[in-house]
Amino acid sequence: MKHPCHKNQISSLRRIKGQIEGVERMIEQGKYCVDILNQIKATKNAISTVEGKVLQTHLQECIKESFNGNGDSDNKIDEIVKLLKR
């Protein structure tokens, strides 16, 4: 099976990296706790968005392919269930 490409998430990941660096600077500069927490919350939401997009691609391409005849659908379902339980 060919794995789908997630390169379209690189720009989002770079933005998240910048947000994390911003949180680090805020802590070093002694910024107000609520401001730091707001930035952390925004970063977590951005990570969740990337996670959702990768999961959606996995479901649409990898899981869908497993139902089209290669007999691996039970394993793929188990894989997703384990992933979602984490």
Buried (B, 14 or more C-beta within 10 A) or exposed (E): EEEEEEEEBEEBEEEBEEBBEBBEEBEEEEBEEEEBEEBBEBBEEBBEEBEEBEBEBBEEBBBEBBEEEEEBBEEBEEBBEEEEEE
